[in-house]
Amino acid sequence: MTAVAVGYGYMEVENDHRDWSADLCVDTAEELTQALLSGD
């Protein structure tokens, strides 16, 4: 089973999105599609 959590919003400039833990980060819808289809 695949679970997807998506966050959208604005972060303060001094915050780094890499400080937020995630198993996988993607930047585009295409990358998300590839990740979901790969089954990894």
Secondary structure as the mmCIF struct_conf table of DSSP 4:
data_model
#
loop_
_struct_conf.conf_type_id
_struct_conf.id
_struct_conf.beg_label_comp_id
_struct_conf.beg_label_asym_id
_struct_conf.beg_label_seq_id
_struct_conf.end_label_comp_id
_struct_conf.end_label_asym_id
_struct_conf.end_label_seq_id
TURN_TY1_P TURN_TY1_P1 VAL A 13 GLU A 14
HELX_RH_3T_P HELX_RH_3T_P1 HIS A 17 ASP A 19
BEND BEND1 TRP A 20 TRP A 20
BEND BEND2 ASP A 23 ASP A 23
BEND BEND3 ASP A 27 THR A 28
HELX_RH_AL_P HELX_RH_AL_P1 ALA A 29 SER A 38
TURN_TY1_P TURN_TY1_P2 GLY A 39 GLY A 39
#
